[in-house]
Amino acid sequence: MSFRRGLKRGLSGGAVKRSLDPRLQQRPRATASSAGCGAGAAEVIIAGGGPAGLFSSFLLARAGIKSTVLEKAERTEDYSSRSYTIVLNERGKGALLSGSPLFSKLLEAGSERRFVYMIDGRTGSESKIPKNPPGVGFTRPQLVRLLEAEVEGEPLVKLSRGSGVTAVTESADTGFLRVHLDDGSELKATHVIGCDGKWSKVRQSLPSFRGAAEITSVPSFGVHATTDAPKGWSRDGTHVIKGSSDLFYVIASPLPGDRRSLTIVCKEKIAQTHPWLRPAEVDGPAAENWEGDCAEPEFKLLERLEGLLRDELPAFDIGAGLRGGHINRRASWLRWKGEEVTFSSEGGRVALIGDAAHAMTASVGEGCNCALESAARLAEAVVAEMKAEASETCSASAMSKAFVSYGLARPGEVVPVQETSATRNGWKKEI
Ligand SMILES: Cc1cc2nc3c(=O)[nH]c(=O)nc-3n(C[C@H](O)[C@H](O)[C@H](O)COP(=O)(O)OP(=O)(O)OC[C@H]3O[C@@H](n4cnc5c(N)ncnc54)[C@H](O)[C@@H]3O)c2cc1C
């Protein structure tokens, strides 16, 4: 399908409701020995054990397909001021539940977000916008741990932490891909799913992707900190605090306990009046894990931020003050060039999912929702090809066909969401 046709479909609105084949939802967990991994079967490596990678491995296991997840980080992060909250909406919740009704338990562990509270930071007056249906909020570490717990019960998934992928190369002679690791070793696979985030090494190492997409900055950035919850604030929603300045506003999200995670969303020109407040000038990932967008704290950053909030948003009670502040780089997203965008490599050996394929700015809160949905879309394509072959096992050729069809269809659904998100952060599309 052409990108344009897909684009039309994606613009028709919101999450596209589809479910995995119900037979797969009910399918008992396969054991490693019963798996469809015999001669000619696909052998899958998933680079990256964030939401996209973990959910993909789960879905493949449900289809009887074995995979190895290579995650660069040694352990799941604890919550810190560098973390942020992720709200799953109908798109993300729908994707999880289409994978398995078991995920309703996972969703219960999050906190319900029923409203967006709009606060006037000068007067304290509040209006609330219902979120219908409600979202479910998680800290990122919490969501990753919950997904990891689901994957741990799957005998067909091997999760290897502390394994960073440096590159993927295709070797025409053996028909296998070579996955190079940061300890110098290499693994082979028939297929690789790149779920290794915005700065994906998988994407960067393959000729069919290289040059096809670029990380594009927008003229705004976020500053993160945490604070105590102001008295009387409900936990069932996100608070957006605005003052008279159009240069910044604050998003406060409930954290476990009685604290709030703050994101101070700044337009770049705020640095003209507040020169201490400017996005970090870092080219490329500061650190190559999911914290990669963060710069070191500025000198006296917390004091200065507290002063800014007290001056501009006097009705916003920051109690004992802020903790753990840091300034991010400029927000950015992954912009694909050209008309025929595809998230799969030539020949269909490699597919990209999540931020590796469609990183977007945080303004519409859709990155993780789209990441989970992409995992579901790829799994649907795989299952469809297995059905077409009337086979319980997934052959390498069926997997390649599935990667190609996912790769062509998915951009039309998700690129419009990326563009909406970037536009909200001041990006202007060239006409
Ligand atoms: C402030 C903020 C708020 C957000 N709020 C929301 C929200 O409300 N709703 C929403 O839907 N989304 C939100 N997002 C976006 C969301 O966090 C991402 O879209 C989502 O985490 C993408 O998941 P992923 O698995 O594709 O990538 P990531 O979460 O980036 O995970 C990638 C994983 O790959 C690993 N990795 C990286 N490189 C390698 C390598 N070379 N080899 C092996 N492993 C590697 C990383 O350690 C990481 O575990 C927000 C983002 C930000 C910054």
The ligand as an SDF file (V2000), in Angstrom:
LIG
                    3D

 53 58  0  0  0  0  0  0  0  0999 V2000
    8.1600   13.4940   29.2970 C   0  0  0  0  0  0  0  0  0  0  0  0
    7.5500   12.3810   28.5090 C   0  0  0  0  0  0  0  0  0  0  0  0
    6.2210   12.0280   28.7290 C   0  0  0  0  0  0  0  0  0  0  0  0
    5.6380   11.0290   27.9830 C   0  0  0  0  0  0  0  0  0  0  0  0
    4.3330   10.7360   28.2150 N   0  0  0  0  0  0  0  0  0  0  0  0
    3.7160    9.8060   27.4670 C   0  0  0  0  0  0  0  0  0  0  0  0
    2.3190    9.5040   27.6730 C   0  0  0  0  0  0  0  0  0  0  0  0
    1.6500   10.0680   28.5390 O   0  0  0  0  0  0  0  0  0  0  0  0
    1.7620    8.5750   26.8670 N   0  0  0  0  0  0  0  0  0  0  0  0
    2.4730    7.9220   25.9020 C   0  0  0  0  0  0  0  0  0  0  0  0
    1.9010    7.1010   25.1920 O   0  0  0  0  0  0  0  0  0  0  0  0
    3.7910    8.1660   25.7180 N   0  0  0  0  0  0  0  0  0  0  0  0
    4.4290    9.0780   26.4590 C   0  0  0  0  0  0  0  0  0  0  0  0
    5.7650    9.3320   26.2590 N   0  0  0  0  0  0  0  0  0  0  0  0
    6.5030    8.5770   25.2000 C   0  0  0  0  0  0  0  0  0  0  0  0
    6.9130    7.1750   25.6480 C   0  0  0  0  0  0  0  0  0  0  0  0
    7.7050    7.2300   26.7950 O   0  0  0  0  0  0  0  0  0  0  0  0
    7.6850    6.4640   24.5330 C   0  0  0  0  0  0  0  0  0  0  0  0
    7.0540    6.6460   23.3060 O   0  0  0  0  0  0  0  0  0  0  0  0
    7.7910    4.9600   24.8230 C   0  0  0  0  0  0  0  0  0  0  0  0
    8.5680    4.7640   25.9740 O   0  0  0  0  0  0  0  0  0  0  0  0
    8.3990    4.2280   23.6340 C   0  0  0  0  0  0  0  0  0  0  0  0
    8.6220    2.8960   23.9640 O   0  0  0  0  0  0  0  0  0  0  0  0
    9.7480    2.0590   23.2080 P   0  0  0  0  0  0  0  0  0  0  0  0
    9.7700    0.7200   23.8500 O   0  0  0  0  0  0  0  0  0  0  0  0
    9.5590    2.1690   21.7570 O   0  0  0  0  0  0  0  0  0  0  0  0
   11.0990    2.8480   23.4800 O   0  0  0  0  0  0  0  0  0  0  0  0
   11.8370    3.1720   24.8340 P   0  0  0  0  0  0  0  0  0  0  0  0
   10.8560    3.3980   25.9290 O   0  0  0  0  0  0  0  0  0  0  0  0
   12.8160    4.2390   24.5060 O   0  0  0  0  0  0  0  0  0  0  0  0
   12.6250    1.8300   25.1560 O   0  0  0  0  0  0  0  0  0  0  0  0
   13.7380    1.4460   24.4060 C   0  0  0  0  0  0  0  0  0  0  0  0
   14.5140    0.4000   25.1900 C   0  0  0  0  0  0  0  0  0  0  0  0
   15.6030   -0.0270   24.3980 O   0  0  0  0  0  0  0  0  0  0  0  0
   16.7890   -0.0270   25.1800 C   0  0  0  0  0  0  0  0  0  0  0  0
   17.8960    0.2300   24.2670 N   0  0  0  0  0  0  0  0  0  0  0  0
   18.3050    1.4130   23.7310 C   0  0  0  0  0  0  0  0  0  0  0  0
   19.3370    1.2230   22.8990 N   0  0  0  0  0  0  0  0  0  0  0  0
   19.6010   -0.1010   22.9090 C   0  0  0  0  0  0  0  0  0  0  0  0
   20.5440   -0.9110   22.2410 C   0  0  0  0  0  0  0  0  0  0  0  0
   21.4360   -0.3770   21.4080 N   0  0  0  0  0  0  0  0  0  0  0  0
   20.5260   -2.2450   22.4670 N   0  0  0  0  0  0  0  0  0  0  0  0
   19.6110   -2.8020   23.3160 C   0  0  0  0  0  0  0  0  0  0  0  0
   18.7020   -2.0650   23.9910 N   0  0  0  0  0  0  0  0  0  0  0  0
   18.6750   -0.7420   23.7740 C   0  0  0  0  0  0  0  0  0  0  0  0
   16.5690    1.0740   26.2100 C   0  0  0  0  0  0  0  0  0  0  0  0
   17.3650    0.8780   27.3530 O   0  0  0  0  0  0  0  0  0  0  0  0
   15.0850    0.9450   26.4980 C   0  0  0  0  0  0  0  0  0  0  0  0
   14.8120    0.0210   27.5180 O   0  0  0  0  0  0  0  0  0  0  0  0
    6.3880   10.3260   27.0030 C   0  0  0  0  0  0  0  0  0  0  0  0
    7.7400   10.6360   26.7990 C   0  0  0  0  0  0  0  0  0  0  0  0
    8.3080   11.6650   27.5280 C   0  0  0  0  0  0  0  0  0  0  0  0
    9.7680   12.0000   27.2930 C   0  0  0  0  0  0  0  0  0  0  0  0
  1  2  1  0
  2  3  1  0
  2 52  2  0
  3  4  2  0
  4  5  1  0
  4 50  1  0
  5  6  2  0
  6  7  1  0
  6 13  1  0
  7  8  2  0
  7  9  1  0
  9 10  1  0
 10 11  2  0
 10 12  1  0
 12 13  2  0
 13 14  1  0
 14 15  1  0
 14 50  1  0
 15 16  1  0
 16 17  1  0
 16 18  1  0
 18 19  1  0
 18 20  1  0
 20 21  1  0
 20 22  1  0
 22 23  1  0
 23 24  1  0
 24 25  2  0
 24 26  1  0
 24 27  1  0
 27 28  1  0
 28 29  2  0
 28 30  1  0
 28 31  1  0
 31 32  1  0
 32 33  1  0
 33 34  1  0
 33 48  1  0
 34 35  1  0
 35 36  1  0
 35 46  1  0
 36 37  1  0
 36 45  1  0
 37 38  2  0
 38 39  1  0
 39 40  1  0
 39 45  2  0
 40 41  1  0
 40 42  2  0
 42 43  1  0
 43 44  2  0
 44 45  1  0
 46 47  1  0
 46 48  1  0
 48 49  1  0
 50 51  2  0
 51 52  1  0
 52 53  1  0
M  END
$$$$
